[in-house]
Amino acid sequence: MRTRDTSKQAADIVTQLYRNMSPAKKWKLIGNAMRMGQQLAMAGLRQLHPQANKDEIWHLWAKQHLGEELYQAAYGDRDG
């Protein structure tokens, strides 16, 4: 699938690069993208909660990422 701002030639090159990429390389790229997303989300949380320490920011991210129910199942109530 090609976006409007990408030429067919460029899209074909990218497609071929991904086809030739090893599964290990693809997993590494996915992991890097996930970490970058987490870092961006945590940066936003630090702006919203400037008083929070690193552990508190991580738990805010985990709650946001997992949802309340799964977070509670995994970590319990950290407020009390």
Chimera marker file (.cmm) of the C-alpha trace (Angstrom):
<marker_set name="trace">
<marker id="1" x="0.000" y="0.000" z="0.000" r="1" g="1" b="0" radius="0.5"/>
<marker id="2" x="1.448" y="3.293" z="-1.122" r="1" g="1" b="0" radius="0.5"/>
<marker id="3" x="0.721" y="6.675" z="0.412" r="1" g="1" b="0" radius="0.5"/>
<marker id="4" x="0.114" y="9.747" z="-1.727" r="1" g="1" b="0" radius="0.5"/>
<marker id="5" x="3.413" y="11.368" z="-0.752" r="1" g="1" b="0" radius="0.5"/>
<marker id="6" x="5.530" y="8.378" z="-1.834" r="1" g="1" b="0" radius="0.5"/>
<marker id="7" x="6.356" y="7.617" z="-5.444" r="1" g="1" b="0" radius="0.5"/>
<marker id="8" x="5.700" y="4.131" z="-6.779" r="1" g="1" b="0" radius="0.5"/>
<marker id="9" x="9.425" y="3.669" z="-7.357" r="1" g="1" b="0" radius="0.5"/>
<marker id="10" x="10.276" y="4.563" z="-3.745" r="1" g="1" b="0" radius="0.5"/>
<marker id="11" x="7.487" y="2.332" z="-2.402" r="1" g="1" b="0" radius="0.5"/>
<marker id="12" x="8.742" y="-0.569" z="-4.555" r="1" g="1" b="0" radius="0.5"/>
<marker id="13" x="12.280" y="-0.135" z="-3.206" r="1" g="1" b="0" radius="0.5"/>
<marker id="14" x="11.084" y="-0.115" z="0.403" r="1" g="1" b="0" radius="0.5"/>
<marker id="15" x="8.908" y="-3.176" z="-0.238" r="1" g="1" b="0" radius="0.5"/>
<marker id="16" x="11.858" y="-5.053" z="-1.707" r="1" g="1" b="0" radius="0.5"/>
<marker id="17" x="14.081" y="-4.073" z="1.226" r="1" g="1" b="0" radius="0.5"/>
<marker id="18" x="11.544" y="-5.495" z="3.684" r="1" g="1" b="0" radius="0.5"/>
<marker id="19" x="11.128" y="-8.669" z="1.621" r="1" g="1" b="0" radius="0.5"/>
<marker id="20" x="14.881" y="-9.235" z="1.659" r="1" g="1" b="0" radius="0.5"/>
<marker id="21" x="15.231" y="-8.471" z="5.370" r="1" g="1" b="0" radius="0.5"/>
<marker id="22" x="15.769" y="-11.367" z="7.767" r="1" g="1" b="0" radius="0.5"/>
<marker id="23" x="13.071" y="-12.072" z="10.354" r="1" g="1" b="0" radius="0.5"/>
<marker id="24" x="15.585" y="-11.193" z="13.083" r="1" g="1" b="0" radius="0.5"/>
<marker id="25" x="16.176" y="-7.758" z="11.531" r="1" g="1" b="0" radius="0.5"/>
<marker id="26" x="12.410" y="-7.179" z="11.241" r="1" g="1" b="0" radius="0.5"/>
<marker id="27" x="11.939" y="-8.065" z="14.939" r="1" g="1" b="0" radius="0.5"/>
<marker id="28" x="14.754" y="-5.692" z="15.850" r="1" g="1" b="0" radius="0.5"/>
<marker id="29" x="13.084" y="-2.858" z="13.938" r="1" g="1" b="0" radius="0.5"/>
<marker id="30" x="9.755" y="-3.610" z="15.638" r="1" g="1" b="0" radius="0.5"/>
<marker id="31" x="11.442" y="-3.602" z="19.055" r="1" g="1" b="0" radius="0.5"/>
<marker id="32" x="13.143" y="-0.293" z="18.327" r="1" g="1" b="0" radius="0.5"/>
<marker id="33" x="9.852" y="1.255" z="17.219" r="1" g="1" b="0" radius="0.5"/>
<marker id="34" x="8.107" y="-0.004" z="20.357" r="1" g="1" b="0" radius="0.5"/>
<marker id="35" x="10.833" y="1.430" z="22.601" r="1" g="1" b="0" radius="0.5"/>
<marker id="36" x="10.642" y="4.764" z="20.798" r="1" g="1" b="0" radius="0.5"/>
<marker id="37" x="6.876" y="4.824" z="21.274" r="1" g="1" b="0" radius="0.5"/>
<marker id="38" x="7.301" y="4.076" z="24.970" r="1" g="1" b="0" radius="0.5"/>
<marker id="39" x="9.899" y="6.821" z="25.342" r="1" g="1" b="0" radius="0.5"/>
<marker id="40" x="7.634" y="9.350" z="23.619" r="1" g="1" b="0" radius="0.5"/>
<marker id="41" x="4.663" y="8.363" z="25.790" r="1" g="1" b="0" radius="0.5"/>
<marker id="42" x="6.770" y="8.603" z="28.938" r="1" g="1" b="0" radius="0.5"/>
<marker id="43" x="8.076" y="12.025" z="27.891" r="1" g="1" b="0" radius="0.5"/>
<marker id="44" x="4.481" y="13.179" z="27.606" r="1" g="1" b="0" radius="0.5"/>
<marker id="45" x="3.710" y="11.759" z="31.045" r="1" g="1" b="0" radius="0.5"/>
<marker id="46" x="6.732" y="13.582" z="32.503" r="1" g="1" b="0" radius="0.5"/>
<marker id="47" x="5.321" y="16.835" z="31.127" r="1" g="1" b="0" radius="0.5"/>
<marker id="48" x="1.913" y="16.105" z="32.662" r="1" g="1" b="0" radius="0.5"/>
<marker id="49" x="3.411" y="14.950" z="35.985" r="1" g="1" b="0" radius="0.5"/>
<marker id="50" x="6.646" y="16.918" z="36.510" r="1" g="1" b="0" radius="0.5"/>
<marker id="51" x="6.739" y="15.964" z="40.203" r="1" g="1" b="0" radius="0.5"/>
<marker id="52" x="6.687" y="12.200" z="39.465" r="1" g="1" b="0" radius="0.5"/>
<marker id="53" x="9.857" y="10.152" z="39.845" r="1" g="1" b="0" radius="0.5"/>
<marker id="54" x="11.075" y="7.570" z="37.314" r="1" g="1" b="0" radius="0.5"/>
<marker id="55" x="9.215" y="4.673" z="38.978" r="1" g="1" b="0" radius="0.5"/>
<marker id="56" x="5.970" y="6.640" z="39.127" r="1" g="1" b="0" radius="0.5"/>
<marker id="57" x="6.265" y="7.598" z="35.457" r="1" g="1" b="0" radius="0.5"/>
<marker id="58" x="6.797" y="3.944" z="34.535" r="1" g="1" b="0" radius="0.5"/>
<marker id="59" x="3.676" y="2.918" z="36.452" r="1" g="1" b="0" radius="0.5"/>
<marker id="60" x="1.639" y="5.721" z="34.882" r="1" g="1" b="0" radius="0.5"/>
<marker id="61" x="2.791" y="4.485" z="31.471" r="1" g="1" b="0" radius="0.5"/>
<marker id="62" x="2.031" y="0.854" z="32.347" r="1" g="1" b="0" radius="0.5"/>
<marker id="63" x="-1.481" y="1.765" z="33.503" r="1" g="1" b="0" radius="0.5"/>
<marker id="64" x="-2.061" y="3.764" z="30.322" r="1" g="1" b="0" radius="0.5"/>
<marker id="65" x="-0.589" y="1.007" z="28.152" r="1" g="1" b="0" radius="0.5"/>
<marker id="66" x="-2.274" y="-1.974" z="29.798" r="1" g="1" b="0" radius="0.5"/>
<marker id="67" x="-5.557" y="-0.418" z="30.823" r="1" g="1" b="0" radius="0.5"/>
<marker id="68" x="-6.876" y="-0.259" z="34.372" r="1" g="1" b="0" radius="0.5"/>
<marker id="69" x="-8.086" y="-3.863" z="34.667" r="1" g="1" b="0" radius="0.5"/>
<marker id="70" x="-4.930" y="-5.565" z="33.408" r="1" g="1" b="0" radius="0.5"/>
<marker id="71" x="-2.710" y="-3.125" z="35.308" r="1" g="1" b="0" radius="0.5"/>
<marker id="72" x="-4.548" y="-3.932" z="38.564" r="1" g="1" b="0" radius="0.5"/>
<marker id="73" x="-4.249" y="-7.657" z="37.868" r="1" g="1" b="0" radius="0.5"/>
<marker id="74" x="-0.511" y="-7.329" z="37.256" r="1" g="1" b="0" radius="0.5"/>
<marker id="75" x="0.491" y="-4.717" z="39.852" r="1" g="1" b="0" radius="0.5"/>
<marker id="76" x="-2.404" y="-4.285" z="42.265" r="1" g="1" b="0" radius="0.5"/>
<marker id="77" x="-3.386" y="-1.026" z="43.871" r="1" g="1" b="0" radius="0.5"/>
<marker id="78" x="-0.303" y="1.180" z="44.172" r="1" g="1" b="0" radius="0.5"/>
<marker id="79" x="-2.222" y="4.130" z="45.576" r="1" g="1" b="0" radius="0.5"/>
<marker id="80" x="-2.811" y="2.633" z="49.011" r="1" g="1" b="0" radius="0.5"/>
<link id1="1" id2="2" r="1" g="1" b="0" radius="0.2"/>
<link id1="2" id2="3" r="1" g="1" b="0" radius="0.2"/>
<link id1="3" id2="4" r="1" g="1" b="0" radius="0.2"/>
<link id1="4" id2="5" r="1" g="1" b="0" radius="0.2"/>
<link id1="5" id2="6" r="1" g="1" b="0" radius="0.2"/>
<link id1="6" id2="7" r="1" g="1" b="0" radius="0.2"/>
<link id1="7" id2="8" r="1" g="1" b="0" radius="0.2"/>
<link id1="8" id2="9" r="1" g="1" b="0" radius="0.2"/>
<link id1="9" id2="10" r="1" g="1" b="0" radius="0.2"/>
<link id1="10" id2="11" r="1" g="1" b="0" radius="0.2"/>
<link id1="11" id2="12" r="1" g="1" b="0" radius="0.2"/>
<link id1="12" id2="13" r="1" g="1" b="0" radius="0.2"/>
<link id1="13" id2="14" r="1" g="1" b="0" radius="0.2"/>
<link id1="14" id2="15" r="1" g="1" b="0" radius="0.2"/>
<link id1="15" id2="16" r="1" g="1" b="0" radius="0.2"/>
<link id1="16" id2="17" r="1" g="1" b="0" radius="0.2"/>
<link id1="17" id2="18" r="1" g="1" b="0" radius="0.2"/>
<link id1="18" id2="19" r="1" g="1" b="0" radius="0.2"/>
<link id1="19" id2="20" r="1" g="1" b="0" radius="0.2"/>
<link id1="20" id2="21" r="1" g="1" b="0" radius="0.2"/>
<link id1="21" id2="22" r="1" g="1" b="0" radius="0.2"/>
<link id1="22" id2="23" r="1" g="1" b="0" radius="0.2"/>
<link id1="23" id2="24" r="1" g="1" b="0" radius="0.2"/>
<link id1="24" id2="25" r="1" g="1" b="0" radius="0.2"/>
<link id1="25" id2="26" r="1" g="1" b="0" radius="0.2"/>
<link id1="26" id2="27" r="1" g="1" b="0" radius="0.2"/>
<link id1="27" id2="28" r="1" g="1" b="0" radius="0.2"/>
<link id1="28" id2="29" r="1" g="1" b="0" radius="0.2"/>
<link id1="29" id2="30" r="1" g="1" b="0" radius="0.2"/>
<link id1="30" id2="31" r="1" g="1" b="0" radius="0.2"/>
<link id1="31" id2="32" r="1" g="1" b="0" radius="0.2"/>
<link id1="32" id2="33" r="1" g="1" b="0" radius="0.2"/>
<link id1="33" id2="34" r="1" g="1" b="0" radius="0.2"/>
<link id1="34" id2="35" r="1" g="1" b="0" radius="0.2"/>
<link id1="35" id2="36" r="1" g="1" b="0" radius="0.2"/>
<link id1="36" id2="37" r="1" g="1" b="0" radius="0.2"/>
<link id1="37" id2="38" r="1" g="1" b="0" radius="0.2"/>
<link id1="38" id2="39" r="1" g="1" b="0" radius="0.2"/>
<link id1="39" id2="40" r="1" g="1" b="0" radius="0.2"/>
<link id1="40" id2="41" r="1" g="1" b="0" radius="0.2"/>
<link id1="41" id2="42" r="1" g="1" b="0" radius="0.2"/>
<link id1="42" id2="43" r="1" g="1" b="0" radius="0.2"/>
<link id1="43" id2="44" r="1" g="1" b="0" radius="0.2"/>
<link id1="44" id2="45" r="1" g="1" b="0" radius="0.2"/>
<link id1="45" id2="46" r="1" g="1" b="0" radius="0.2"/>
<link id1="46" id2="47" r="1" g="1" b="0" radius="0.2"/>
<link id1="47" id2="48" r="1" g="1" b="0" radius="0.2"/>
<link id1="48" id2="49" r="1" g="1" b="0" radius="0.2"/>
<link id1="49" id2="50" r="1" g="1" b="0" radius="0.2"/>
<link id1="50" id2="51" r="1" g="1" b="0" radius="0.2"/>
<link id1="51" id2="52" r="1" g="1" b="0" radius="0.2"/>
<link id1="52" id2="53" r="1" g="1" b="0" radius="0.2"/>
<link id1="53" id2="54" r="1" g="1" b="0" radius="0.2"/>
<link id1="54" id2="55" r="1" g="1" b="0" radius="0.2"/>
<link id1="55" id2="56" r="1" g="1" b="0" radius="0.2"/>
<link id1="56" id2="57" r="1" g="1" b="0" radius="0.2"/>
<link id1="57" id2="58" r="1" g="1" b="0" radius="0.2"/>
<link id1="58" id2="59" r="1" g="1" b="0" radius="0.2"/>
<link id1="59" id2="60" r="1" g="1" b="0" radius="0.2"/>
<link id1="60" id2="61" r="1" g="1" b="0" radius="0.2"/>
<link id1="61" id2="62" r="1" g="1" b="0" radius="0.2"/>
<link id1="62" id2="63" r="1" g="1" b="0" radius="0.2"/>
<link id1="63" id2="64" r="1" g="1" b="0" radius="0.2"/>
<link id1="64" id2="65" r="1" g="1" b="0" radius="0.2"/>
<link id1="65" id2="66" r="1" g="1" b="0" radius="0.2"/>
<link id1="66" id2="67" r="1" g="1" b="0" radius="0.2"/>
<link id1="67" id2="68" r="1" g="1" b="0" radius="0.2"/>
<link id1="68" id2="69" r="1" g="1" b="0" radius="0.2"/>
<link id1="69" id2="70" r="1" g="1" b="0" radius="0.2"/>
<link id1="70" id2="71" r="1" g="1" b="0" radius="0.2"/>
<link id1="71" id2="72" r="1" g="1" b="0" radius="0.2"/>
<link id1="72" id2="73" r="1" g="1" b="0" radius="0.2"/>
<link id1="73" id2="74" r="1" g="1" b="0" radius="0.2"/>
<link id1="74" id2="75" r="1" g="1" b="0" radius="0.2"/>
<link id1="75" id2="76" r="1" g="1" b="0" radius="0.2"/>
<link id1="76" id2="77" r="1" g="1" b="0" radius="0.2"/>
<link id1="77" id2="78" r="1" g="1" b="0" radius="0.2"/>
<link id1="78" id2="79" r="1" g="1" b="0" radius="0.2"/>
<link id1="79" id2="80" r="1" g="1" b="0" radius="0.2"/>
</marker_set>
